[in-house]
Amino acid sequence: MPYSAEISRANPSCILFMIDQSFSMSDPFGGGDHHIKKKDAVADVINKLLQNFVIKCAKDEGVRDYYYIGVIGYGNQVGPAFGGGLVNREIVPISQIAETPARVEERVKKIPDGAGGIIEQSIKFPVWFDAIASGGTPMCQALLFAQDILLGWLNEHPDCFPPLVINITDGEATDGNPSSIAQNLKSLKSSDGEVLLFNVHLSSYKGIPIQFPATEAGLPEEYAKLLFNMSSILPDSIKETAAKEGYPVSDGTRGFVFNADMVALINFLDIGTRPSNIRQTSQ
């Protein structure tokens, strides 16, 4: 069966995040999230996701390199978006990510006090990726950059669980139609299956997110339909996870969410990256 390769230190997998850093990412979310700028929300979610990967790969002897992760930013320029000691690194093993945050911030987290109230607790929040919003949306160039990275990765890891690319954007590409480039990216493959491309469209206006659709019929605009068709059909493992979370899924369900708010963004990334997490072995 495709998409069934075990992930181990001997056969790691790869995840690439493509992050829109155009000027419009400084706008707030639509709906009830007007106080949150999209660029800040995405940065926090990606940093938290990286921290979760570190925790899940941590064993008694240290962090095991089940994953290599890259973050590509595209706005004024296209390139690696890690900061600090990982600057200009295209793809990084999770153990090095664990060891090299750009900084560790003090954050305040509100938690229940057990008596019906809320208390504030200080927590450590490692930061690898900073919020940026400037320039246009060169998505075609970013997809080509991702393709180059994965060509090298697949050459070195021909039997890996297929790489996953997650593109997070709030608007149309400003450097052409990305459809054919996305198709070329998805045609890359390991012996276990083709590269997966998921797309997240961030909300700028009120409206219920459309998550994991199986058809473009309910999408209200042509660019949303383009992103839907660019997105990969969910492998069975991810489809099962989405179904368990209450999403209606079918054979045509794709890795796509339209008009995502903060909650939809978090849920989508959690579901999209979870199946490979549970394939960790003792190797």
N, C-alpha and C positions, 0 to 999 in steps of 0.2 A: 504493500500500500504506500502511496506517496505521503509525504509529510508525516513519516513515522520514525525517522532516524532518531536514535537516542542522542542526547546532548551530554557530552563529557569533556574532561580536559583534553582527551585525545582527539575528540571530534566536536569542537565548540561551534556555536552558531553566532550569527551576526545580526545586529539591529542598527539601522540607520534612521535617525530622525532628521527630517527636512523641515526647517522652521522659517516661515515667512517673517522677515524682519523689515518689511516695507513701512513707509511712514504711517499708513492707516492702522498699523498694529498698535499705535498709541491711542486709538479710539477705545471707548469703553465697550464692554459686552452689551448686547441688547437685553430686553426683558428686565429682570430684577437685579442685574449685576452692573448697574451704571457706575458704581464706585470702583470697579475693577477694570483696569486697562488690560486689553488682550495680551500685550507683550509681557506684562508682569505676571499675569495668570499662567501663561504658557511657560515662562521661566520657572516659576514655582513648581508647576506640575512636573516638568522635566527633571528638575533637581530632586524632587521627592521620589520620582520613579527611579532615578539612578541610585538613590540611597536604598530603596527597596531591593533593587537588584543586588547591591552589595550585601545586604542582610541575608537575602535568600541564598547567596553563593558562599556565605561564611560557614566554615567548618572549624573544628577544634584546632587544626594546624594552620588556619588562615583562610583567605578568600580564594576560592578555586575559580580558574578561568574557564567557566562554562560559556561565557559570552564575551564577544568583542563588540563595543558600542561606539558609534560615531554620531556627532551632531553637526549638521550642515546648516549654516545660516545663509539666507539669500535676501538681499535688499540692495543697499549701495554696492555691495560686493557679494561674491559667492565663495564660500570656503568653510573650513573647519571653524566651529564656534565655541569650542572649549576655551576656558580662560586659565590663568595661572600657569602652572608648570606643564599643562597639557596643550598650551596654545600651539596652533598650527598642526596638531595631531589629527589625522583623518579618522583613524579607528584605533581604539584603545582597549586592552584587556581589562576586565572588570577589576582585577586585583590592583592595577595601576590607578584606576579611577578611585578605588577605595583609599589609596595612599596619597592622592594628589588633588584634593579639592583646592579651588582657587582661594577660598577662605571659609571660615566657619562663623556664621552669624548667630547672635542671640535672638531668638524669636519668642513671642508670647503666645501660648496656646491656652484656650479656654476649655475647661473640662468640668463635668458635673462634680459637685462636692458630696454627693450621696444623700443630701438632705433637701433636694429640690432647688438648690442654688448653683451658681457657677463660680469657679475660682480660676485665677490666672496662674499658669505654670510656665516657667522659663525653660526653653529647650534649645539644644544645639541644632543648627540647620546648616549642613554643608552646602556650598554653592560651587558648581562647576560651570554653569552657563548663565550669562547675564542677559537681561532684557535690552533689546535694541530695536529702534523703529526709525528707519531712514531710507529714502530712495524708493525705487519701484519694486516690481515683483518678477524678477527674472527666473521663473519656475523652470523654463526649458533648460537654462544653463545649469540649474541646480540638479535636475534629473540627469543630465549628462555627467555631471560631477559624481553623482551617486553611482552611475553606471560604471565609470572608470574605477571607482573604489571596489565595487563588487566583482568586476572582472578579475582583479588581482586576488581578492579574497577567495573566489571560487576556484581559481587556479591552484591555490594552496590547500583548499579544503573541499575537494571534489565530492565528498560523500556526506557533507554536513546537512543538518536540518536547514531547509532553504532560508536564506536571509529575508528579513522583513524590513521594508522601508515604509515609514509613516510620515506623510506629508501634511503639515498643519498650516493652513492658509486662511486669509480672510477676503481674498479677492482674486480677480482674474490675472493670469500671466500677462506681463507687459512685454515679453520678448517672443511672442508667437504662440501657435497652438501646440500644447505639450502632448497631444494624444499619441502621435507616432513615436515620440521619444519614450513615453511611458510604456508603450507596447514593446519596444526594444528592450527596455529595462526588465519587464516581466518575462521576456523570452529567455533571459539568462537562467541557468538552472544547475543544480547539483544532481547527483544520481537519485536524490530523494524528492525532487520536484522543482518547479519554477519559483523564481523570486516573487515574493508577495509585496504588493503595493497597496497600502491603505491611505485614504484621504479624509481629512477633517476640515470642514468648512466652518469657520468661527462666526458666531452671530454678531450683527451690528444693529439688529432691530428685533422687536418683539415677535415671538412666534415659537411654536413647539418644535423642538429638534426632530428631524427625521433620521432615525438611527437604524443601521443595518438593513436598508431596503433591499428588496429582491427585484424591483423594477423601477424604471425612471418615471413611471406614470404620475406619481404624486409630487414630483419635484417641480417647483414653480418657475424655474428659469433655465435657459439653455446652458449656462456655464455650470450649474449644478448637475445637469444631465451629463455634461462632458466629464466632470470629476467622477461621477458615478460610473461611467463606462470605462474610465481609466483604472478604476479600483478592481482588485482581485476578488474573485469569488472565494468565500470563506472555505478553508479546508475543514474537514469534519470535526477535528479537535476543537477549533475555535468556534465553529457553529454550535457544537454541543455546549460550550461554555456560555455563549450568548443565550441559548435556549434556557439554560438553568437560571440565568438572570432575568428571565421573563420576556425576552425579545422574541417575536414571531419570526422564525427562520424557515427557509426552504432551500432547495437545491440551487437557486439563483441568488441567494443572499450575498451581498458584497460588503467588503470592509470600507464602509463609507458612512459619514454622518454629515447631514446638512443643517445649517443654522445652529451649530453647537453652542450651548452656554457653558459655564464653568463646570456644572455637574455632568453634563453630557460628555465634555472633554475628558474628565477624569474617568468616567465609566468606560468610555470607548478605549482609552489607552490601557486600562486595567484588563479588560477582556481581550484586547488584541495581543497583548504581550504575555498573558497568563499561560496559555497552553505549553509554550516552550519551557516555562519555569518548572512545570511539574514533570518534565522529562529528565530532570537531573538524575545522574546515576552515582554510584559510589566510587566511580573511577577518578 
